């Protein structure tokens, strides 16, 4: 770890950064940089992780080297965390509770001891954290958190009674259900219907879709719509790990199988009774594909270094960003494995094929990130909606989400999100005619009015926290009418 380089980036002594200590008296009359450097010198050998976020709170670098986990587990955690918003990893935190987000917004260094948080698995973590802003040309562009995990020490001193432990999520990582698929597009509504039909089957499912279309969203929704929803949902990105690590991670290992090997369950055993989601299955090496095929055929897994097979009951859901026949043709996927994986194929249309969803998704992301940033939900100018609806979304829904999130950060405390707040790369990439307000409509009048009605209903539901009675009163329509329109447009909100 090049910690000095990280600190050189994130600490700018000329910007007047201040250090907050939990006990205020400790900070009085002491140079802030001196305290920070002293803490680092005392704790450098005990640092367990470094997290870097950008100006939106999204994790852009993650390095965990906690000795209580194997190298494989630390590497998998680092890869999994990249690209996620900090509050997604710790649902118990809010923008006000997170010291890392506080640093992002204040530019002040914060050191806190015994900071508690609950992760996605419902486990309590306790850390000593030092947080620095990343300042570039006078602007805060991100923040860094250096952590020492003291959970094991805290648990000995303050055991957590079972009654105080928050309930775990619906499954290990299945955070989405069918109601999280925001759509009014006919093709996507058919996809949701198909998911409901095949959810309780034991057949393998292959999800096909371009990057950013929401393949993990579909996989998670499939799991939570099935009878397996109370069991684990285990996800692994096959492209994120080298073959030597991926094999042991999937199948498990026995002590002595290789240098440093310990008795450890693989992901197949971890997912027993539930769902194993293999993302980017085409990135799995061919010889490992052969071993996977054997597991699927025999429903047994053989840990590395073991001679005793272990029976597993796992539903396999895999995904690819390329058409299956193309993968076979290019030699990226074994044909016999494909036949096992794609008993059911779910194809997610790219965002460019569902333009009627863009206003709806934009409003949803506007609400979501306004909440993350702790700000009132702004209005979106009509020209902005028109522009977004006509953009070419190469990164699909993920790119749209990032664009809205970035625009909200630029907007600040403003009340109307306009074209000038959108990322420059987006407005410069699109042809000039898209920017014009008088572009001829591509939808008929009834279709346009329908889109507007759906937008108003979604806004009302969001502002009322999903409470139908309150939303109906806000819209000044009968509750039964609102319930009908919610079903009609597929806008159910949990």
Helices and strands as residue ranges (DSSP letters): H 3-10, G 13-15, E 19-20, H 24-27, H 32-43, G 44-46, E 49-54, E 59-64, H 71-81, H 86-89, H 99-106, E 109-118, E 124-136, E 139-149, H 151-157, G 162-164, G 178-180, H 186-198, E 205-208, H 215-224, E 233-237, H 243-251, H 267-270, E 275-279, G 281-283, H 286-298, E 300-301, E 310-311, E 315-320, H 324-329, H 335-341, E 344-347, G 351-353, G 355-357, H 358-373, E 379-380, H 382-390, H 396-411, E 416-417, G 419-421, H 424-429, G 432-435, H 445-463, H 468-475, H 479-489
